[in-house]
Amino acid sequence: MLQFNDGYTTGSCAAGAAKAAALLLQSGRSSTVVEIPLPSGERLALPLLFVRRTESGAEAAIRKDGGDDPDVTTGLAVIVEVQFIDGAAIEFRAGEGVGTVTLAGLSQPVGEPAINPGPRKMIAAALREASSRACRVTVSIPGGRESAAKTFNPRLGVVGGLSVLGTTGRVRAFSLEAMRTSLLCGLDVAVANGITAPVFVPGNIGEKGARKHLKVKPLQVVDVGNEWGVMLDRAREKNIVVLMAMGHPGKLAKLWLGDWDTHSARSRSAVEPVLELAMQVAGTKLAVFPTVEGVLMALAGPERDRIVANLCSKVRRAIEERLLTTCTVSVAFVNMAGEWLGSSGDLSRWQ
């Protein structure tokens, strides 16, 4: 069995660096390692890159280690400056490479640094082990602006850099938690900013198709990845009443089969069911093809149109049953090249 090494989150790095800086300010102590409490009650020891005084306080840095989980933040330094201030509160500031929230719907209000609630609590708990004084905490991640372009932040309205994330303090290798959180945030932001008829897409093919063939606003196309069940459940919670699903038939046909996580390792191939459907509708035997698109492209134009419409309808009904609401659902297919294949349902909201 493969063994994977856990890493630690940007939130843990920020908490450790904040504590180290506060210790230097409070007692003049510094070291090469700092220990912080985790939400679970465990404690985590983190190596420090440096601890030093600044003109107005002190700062410390920890290099992010994502363990065996692929992460754009791995290897970046998380630097925290702590300043003692009057009062009793802990103030958070975004430094270089840390984003600022510009759209409603995220866990922090517009204008706040993109430091999530979990890391804020961890930073506060770590600071209180060093000092009881009020603090101004500025978190910086040099290189974060460039790395953020590879994340969901631009479409979530987080500008200027990365978000400081983490709920447990540890990075679990190949966990779905971070991905699901980002996808759900995409829908939350869309709804909070007035989107009432989102277009759910499973990735780049669907997104490119939606922007090519439909009239959509920037936040209206919502990436659901493979997490159709999770995202449709959130759509029901948000009382979405009009919804479109758009993407490649090989991916969306899995919803007809009842596979709401469409990752290839956790779902069935739709090739055989689509082949059987095609033979039923076309009334002729077809050769076996390795892909759903291959099955469809083997048919003549009119036959293909009938089968695509039939398959779109089956996917639409499956989504409606999953939602358990009166939500009006439409479904559209595009091929790998982004060309329109067909649809089911009323498309007028997106035309």
FENWO-V582885 format. One line per field, one symbol per residue. phi: phi as a letter, one per 30 degrees, with the letter a starting at -180 (. if undefined). A space follows every 10 residues. Layout:
phi=???
This chain:
phi=.dcccdcbdd ddeddddddd ddddddbidb acbbcbdced jdbbcbdcda badbdcabbb bbddbdicdd addejddccb ccbdbdjbcc ccbcceicdb dcbdjcdcde jdddcdeedd dddddddddc acddbccccb beiddddddc cdeedciccj ldccckccjc cdeiddeddd dddddedede ddcjdcbdcd bdlddddddd ddcccbdecd dcdchccddd ddddddddhd cbbbcblddd dddddddicc cceddbbddc dddddddddd ddibdcddbd bdddddddcd edddeddddd dedddddddd dddhbcedcb bbcbdddidd clabjdcddb c
